[in-house]
């Protein structure tokens, strides 16, 4: 893969680092040229920096983490290049990250930025045109290097200036992972996360709930987004939604996210879900929530049960029959 030279020892590159195998390999390819590398990763309610932090620690990569939730949400409401199959605005997302990374490059005095993207690996966001659009719209087109596919792409400024040896870069392309796996063996990398995944915006169920939130809540909070990650969601009317836990993990999360104005319902002495009605609601909605709670509990489905509803410091006992499952599923998001 080539050696080091005194000419490039002081060159600095910044990796847009996800923690997946491709981004790890991109770092290794650049480091092998004697270039100093630091990583940058981003987080929002839709994807975390956890995998990046774990991978960076394993390869001793200095890593900076930035929360971009505010600007990301504004972009997500109306992405310039639209969504992918679900609510994933991949082109706009990558553009935003490269823009922020480019600013970090300037502030830190680094020479270029690079990613682990592979030409053709993802047909919509990593084709030749998309890679060009993302780089151009970021404002740092000349400085963005894709080491794993660089020899299939136009030369970048660091290559032209001799800061990066193009001949030591790679020409990987397509969805196949054979080249990456061989490269991982070469570098002694045996542990890495699976490709793709990690972004909730690619999940069909989460995306459906997020669309519903955008439609019905103009002034939603980060808490509203966090709630989308747990339980079964039922749209009752324009202003009301009921969330029913699926398991103990959901139940704990819903309790932790509950506010004083929320109504929290459970069926005492019977295994079952926590049911959350965000914000205030009327008595009929409480009955609805209690009936849903009973439906998804182990309570008998043909008789009334006692449900307990807590709203702030107020406790109400509701005797209710479980909802009919087919009727409930018609309202499920």
Secondary structure, DSSP 8 states (H G I E B T S, - for coil): -----TTTTT-EEEEE--SBHHHHHHHHHHHTTT-EEEEEEEEBTTB-SHHHHHHHHHTT--EEEEE-HHHHHHHHHT-TT--SSSS--HHHHHHHHHHHHHHHHHHHT-SEEEE---BTSSTTTSSHHHHHHHHHHHT-GGGEEETTTGGGS---HHHHTTSS-GGGS---BSS--HHHHHHHHHHT----B-SS---GGG-HHHHHHHHHHHHH-TT--HHHHHHTTSSEEEEEETTEEEEE--SHHHHHHHHHH--TTSEEEE-TTS----EEE-S---HHHHHHHHHHHHHTSSS-TTSEEEEEEEETTEEEEEEEE---HHHHHTTB-
